[in-house]
């Protein structure tokens, strides 16, 4: 598996999300989620350097093997959207509480 900065756009790409990074007896593993929701683990050494939980990856099979790259802009957009959603939920939650912390149903 190779890391690529810009794979050719002519071939189909699969997208994976980094669900978690954890230690194992054989070294660090990344738990990855495919678009269909299935998950699997890969050794962290096979993935791009600097990989973090929540990153979105473009995965593309090519003539030189599988190319994987971090989709930085898409990852940032996803984080911002999640943060906005969390803030909206927190604001809605505070609207149903009285000043003394009681919840009005």
C-alpha positions in Angstrom: 0.0 0.0 0.0 1.5 3.4 -1.0 0.8 6.8 0.2 0.0 9.4 -2.5 -0.3 13.1 -2.5 -2.5 13.2 -5.6 -3.7 9.9 -7.2 -5.1 10.0 -10.8 -8.7 11.1 -10.7 -9.7 8.8 -13.5 -10.0 5.7 -11.3 -12.7 5.1 -8.8 -11.9 6.0 -5.2 -13.2 4.4 -2.0 -13.4 6.5 1.1 -12.6 5.2 4.6 -12.9 7.0 7.9 -10.4 6.5 10.7 -12.6 5.3 13.6 -9.8 4.8 16.0 -6.1 4.2 16.6 -5.0 1.6 19.2 -2.0 -0.4 20.3 -1.8 -4.1 19.7 0.9 -6.7 20.4 2.0 -6.3 16.8 2.2 -2.5 16.9 -0.3 0.3 16.4 -3.5 -0.4 14.4 -6.0 1.9 12.7 -9.6 0.8 12.9 -11.1 1.9 9.6 -14.7 2.2 8.5 -15.8 1.8 4.9 -18.7 3.7 3.4 -21.0 0.7 3.9 -20.3 0.8 7.7 -18.1 -2.3 7.8 -14.9 -1.9 9.9 -11.5 -3.5 9.8 -8.0 -3.0 11.2 -4.8 -2.2 9.4 -1.3 -1.6 10.8 -0.7 2.1 11.2 2.6 1.7 9.3 0.7 1.0 6.1 -1.2 4.3 6.2 -0.1 7.9 5.7 2.1 9.5 8.3 0.3 11.9 10.7 -3.0 9.9 10.5 -5.5 10.8 13.3 -8.9 9.6 14.5 -11.7 11.1 12.4 -9.6 11.5 9.3 -11.2 10.8 6.0 -9.1 8.8 3.5 -9.2 8.4 -0.2 -8.3 4.8 -1.2 -7.5 4.0 -4.8 -6.3 0.9 -6.5 -3.8 1.7 -9.3 -1.2 0.1 -11.5 1.5 0.5 -8.7 -0.8 -0.8 -5.9 -3.2 0.7 -3.5 -2.8 4.4 -2.9 -4.1 6.0 0.3 -4.2 9.7 1.1 -5.7 11.9 3.8 -8.5 14.1 2.5 -7.5 17.1 4.6 -10.2 19.6 3.4 -13.0 17.0 3.6 -11.9 16.0 7.1 -11.9 19.6 8.3 -15.4 20.1 6.8 -16.7 17.0 8.5 -15.2 18.2 11.9 -16.7 21.6 11.5 -20.1 20.2 10.6 -20.0 17.9 13.6 -19.0 20.7 15.9 -21.9 22.9 14.6 -24.3 20.0 15.2 -23.1 19.5 18.7 -23.4 23.2 19.5 -27.0 23.2 18.1 -27.9 20.2 20.3 -26.3 21.8 23.4 -28.3 25.1 22.7 -31.5 23.1 22.2 -30.9 21.3 25.4 -30.4 24.5 27.4 -33.7 25.8 26.0 -35.6 23.0 27.8 -34.0 23.6 31.2 -35.2 26.1 33.7 -32.8 28.4 35.6 -32.6 25.9 38.4 -31.6 23.1 36.0 -35.0 21.4 36.0 -36.1 20.0 32.6 -39.4 21.1 31.3 -41.2 18.4 29.3 
